[in-house]
Each structure stands twice: as structure tokens, then as C-alpha cells.
Amino acid sequence: MEHFTHELWVARWALAEGLLLTVEISLASIFCGTIIGLLAGVGLTYGTWILRTPIRALVDCVRGIPVLVLILTSFYLLTFAGINLTAIESGLLALSVFCGAHMGEIIRGALQSIPRTQIDAGRAIGLTFPRILVYVLLPQAMRQIMPVWINTGAELVKASTLLSVIGTGELLLRTQEIVGRNFMTLEFYGLCGLLYFLVNYLIERFGKLAGRHFALQ
Amino acid sequence: MGYSFQFGVIEANLDKFLQGLVLGLALAFAAIFIGTLIGLLCAFATMAKAQTPSRLVGIYVSAIRNTPLLVIILFVYFALPQLGIRLGKHESFVFSLAIYAGAYLTEVFRSGLAGVPRGVIDAGRAIGLTGFQLALCVISPIMWRNCLPALGTTFISLFKDTSLAAVIAIPELTYQARKLNTETFRVAEAWATASVLYLATCLLIAAGLRQLERRFPKF
């Protein structure tokens, strides 16, 4: 035990840095992913078929490919296409696209559940479509989107562990490095799992609170 | 920089890709089978009147769902031997994916159970069925039908998760693609092939499940 606390003290900054990077990556990818998802979701619900078909194909493709394959593809392939991104950047890109596709489906589902008469009503009082979207549709859709959105945050924290495979120094890779030095697999993998659990548990709690906040009274 | 596609390498190694895909499917199948048993057991345990099973299941589900699968895989593969539990690569992966699947499937089955009408259960009790008969012949069929859509999504996502087996060097599809990528530098071809194979398999599973849903109309 004393050995473990000593090793933990030695590794404290590595772990803290890793955890920070994990949180940063998750936040950045959920931010970019939400924007992509919003565009995809609105396009899927209200676009003409010319817009809808390619988005549908893209979303289905991304959803049918494992995240790890997405990450590895963006890591290896973009370099060959002449785009030089760092491991973090290509990982972020893959996670954002993954998050975007899932958010797109979620937002489409929420928007479709709003009666079309709402659009007609908006039009009747002279609103343009962007305004109808912002003032009429999205606030109502928010009730369905919010709890799932926060859940997606937890999914992204979990998916960010996959970036360790392409050498991004987030929490899992840091743990692997520490374990490689002191061979205390049980303690440090256990600790790593616990840290992830705590982060996600907080997100889950927050999601439940938000769900209650947005629920119909 | 010019990059010209050469699918010859893929053709020569197509058997490896397909073997990888089959291995992935086999891993997924084994894990889903065990996971379904865990899920059923846990879901029915929450129906018990006593509080303890419910609480234990809650802890299990919350702990597993909030931990990344990759961490679970690495923990089972690298850390459990320290406790004297030594598993082979494949066994340890199936074990990890099964407990992961179990947690998700518990949730799925639980919501399926919640959708079983109270009256049907009371009716079963009224004609004198024992608890076991009630669960097997009355509750289960309705529950399975209720969970079919969610079950499909979970199965597909578990199949996609077998790509993580590449991290502990199990030669499934992602591993094969990565190997070919580093050996021949046919980057685009390798990843395109892997992506297409994953995509096709997922679509196939989805289509099969849709068929199943149509076959058994909603209760």
C-alpha cells in the first residue's frame, strides 16, 4: 500500500494532465459534434430530398463504422491526402464526426415529434424559417434533446479512451505509461477506471437533474 | 502528393479480412450470449420484492456503464492476472465484452419488463401459474417483443465494439486492416475495405432485426 501511495505521488501530475486532456477532448468534440449534429438534424428533417439523401447516407455510414476504425482512418488517411494533423486533431475530428452523426439522429427524432402545424403557425405570424427554427421548434425539441445530449457527453468521455491507440496522452495512455514503468497493473488500471467512473457518474447525475428540469410539469 | 489506388493488395489479403470479420462476429456472438443471460438474470432480479437485489443490480449497471470498455478490457487482460485470474486473449475479451453487454442489456430488458401490462401478470396468477411459469410463458414473450428494437441497436453497437479487440492483438477486422496498413502502406484501401465490411455487416444485422420485428407484430 505504501508502495502504491508513493507511486501515485510520483505519477500525480501525469494523471492530472491526462484527466484534463480527456475532459478537454470530450468538451471540444461534443461542441463540434453538436454543431454538426444540429446541421445534420435540421437538414434531415426539413431539407428537400437532394439535401436529405447525402446527409442520410453519411450519417448511416458513420453510425455503421466502429469509432476505433473512424479514429484510425482519420489518423492514417488524412496524412496521405496531404492534410497533416496531429494525433489529437485527427482524433478530435473523428470523435466530432461520430458525435455529429449520433446527435443528428437525436435532433431529427426530436424535431420530427413536433407537429408540423407549429411551422404553419410560425409562418402565419410572418416568421422566416430560421426564426421559426430558433424561436419555435428548437426550444420545444430541447426537452427531448437535453437528457440524451448529456448522455452523449458521457459516451464521448468513454470514446476518448480510444485516442490512446493513436498516441494521444489522455488519461488511459498516461495510465498505460505509468503501468509500463511500475507494473502495478491492478492498482493503476483500477484507479483509471475509477476516475472515468467518477467523471461519467457526475455527468449522469447532471443529466438526471437536467431531465427533471426540462420535463413537462 | 499523388496517391493511386491499388486494390490488388486487398484482393490478395481478402481472406484475412474475412477471417477477421468472422472472428469479430464470433466474439460478439459469444459475448452477447453471456451478456443476455446476465441481463435477463439482473432484470428479473429487480422484479423481486426485496430491495437488495435491485440495489446490487443498480450498482453493477451504473459501474459498468460509466466505465469505458477499453479500460475494462485492459483491466481484465492485464490486471486480473495479478489476482491470479489468468485468461487467454480471446476469453478475456469475451469476458470483458460480456459484462459490458450485461449492463446495457439489463437496462434494455428492464424497460421491456416495465412495458408488460399489469393485467396480464394478474391474469396469469389468477389461473394458478407459479412464479417461474409466469415468467417463462407470460412475461418473457411480451418482454422480448417490447425490447426488440432496443435489443437490435445494442447488438449492433456490441458488434462494433469488437473492434477494440485489436488493442489486445486479437486478429479481428480492425487488427487486420491496421496490419495491412503498416505492412503495405495501402492506407486508403485497407481502411475503406474494413469500413465497408463493418458497414455491410451492420446493415445486414439491422435488416435481419427489422424482418424479425415485422414477423412478430407488437403486442
Chai-1 contact restraints between the chains, C-beta under 6 A:
chainA,res_idxA,chainB,res_idxB,connection_type,confidence,min_distance_angstrom,max_distance_angstrom,comment,restraint_id
A,G64,B,L199,contact,1.0,0.0,6.0,A-B,restraint_1
A,G64,B,C202,contact,1.0,0.0,6.0,A-B,restraint_2
A,I65,B,S195,contact,1.0,0.0,6.0,A-B,restraint_3
A,I65,B,Y198,contact,1.0,0.0,6.0,A-B,restraint_4
A,I65,B,L199,contact,1.0,0.0,6.0,A-B,restraint_5
A,P66,B,K160,contact,1.0,0.0,6.0,A-B,restraint_6
A,P66,B,S163,contact,1.0,0.0,6.0,A-B,restraint_7
A,L68,B,S163,contact,1.0,0.0,6.0,A-B,restraint_8
A,L68,B,T174,contact,1.0,0.0,6.0,A-B,restraint_9
A,V69,B,S163,contact,1.0,0.0,6.0,A-B,restraint_10
A,V69,B,T174,contact,1.0,0.0,6.0,A-B,restraint_11
A,V69,B,A194,contact,1.0,0.0,6.0,A-B,restraint_12
A,V69,B,S195,contact,1.0,0.0,6.0,A-B,restraint_13
A,T73,B,W191,contact,1.0,0.0,6.0,A-B,restraint_14
A,Y76,B,N181,contact,1.0,0.0,6.0,A-B,restraint_15
A,Y76,B,V187,contact,1.0,0.0,6.0,A-B,restraint_16
A,L77,B,V187,contact,1.0,0.0,6.0,A-B,restraint_17
A,L77,B,A188,contact,1.0,0.0,6.0,A-B,restraint_18
A,L77,B,W191,contact,1.0,0.0,6.0,A-B,restraint_19
A,F80,B,Y3,contact,1.0,0.0,6.0,A-B,restraint_20
A,F80,B,V187,contact,1.0,0.0,6.0,A-B,restraint_21
A,G82,B,M1,contact,1.0,0.0,6.0,A-B,restraint_22
A,K158,B,P68,contact,1.0,0.0,6.0,A-B,restraint_23
A,T161,B,P68,contact,1.0,0.0,6.0,A-B,restraint_24
A,T161,B,L70,contact,1.0,0.0,6.0,A-B,restraint_25
A,T185,B,F78,contact,1.0,0.0,6.0,A-B,restraint_26
A,T185,B,A79,contact,1.0,0.0,6.0,A-B,restraint_27
A,T185,B,Q82,contact,1.0,0.0,6.0,A-B,restraint_28
A,L186,B,A79,contact,1.0,0.0,6.0,A-B,restraint_29
A,L186,B,Q82,contact,1.0,0.0,6.0,A-B,restraint_30
A,Y189,B,L74,contact,1.0,0.0,6.0,A-B,restraint_31
A,Y189,B,F75,contact,1.0,0.0,6.0,A-B,restraint_32
A,Y189,B,A79,contact,1.0,0.0,6.0,A-B,restraint_33
A,C192,B,V71,contact,1.0,0.0,6.0,A-B,restraint_34
A,G193,B,T67,contact,1.0,0.0,6.0,A-B,restraint_35
A,G193,B,V71,contact,1.0,0.0,6.0,A-B,restraint_36
A,G193,B,F75,contact,1.0,0.0,6.0,A-B,restraint_37
A,Y196,B,T67,contact,1.0,0.0,6.0,A-B,restraint_38
A,Y196,B,P68,contact,1.0,0.0,6.0,A-B,restraint_39
A,Y196,B,V71,contact,1.0,0.0,6.0,A-B,restraint_40
A,F197,B,N66,contact,1.0,0.0,6.0,A-B,restraint_41
A,F197,B,T67,contact,1.0,0.0,6.0,A-B,restraint_42
A,N200,B,N66,contact,1.0,0.0,6.0,A-B,restraint_43
A,Y201,B,N66,contact,1.0,0.0,6.0,A-B,restraint_44
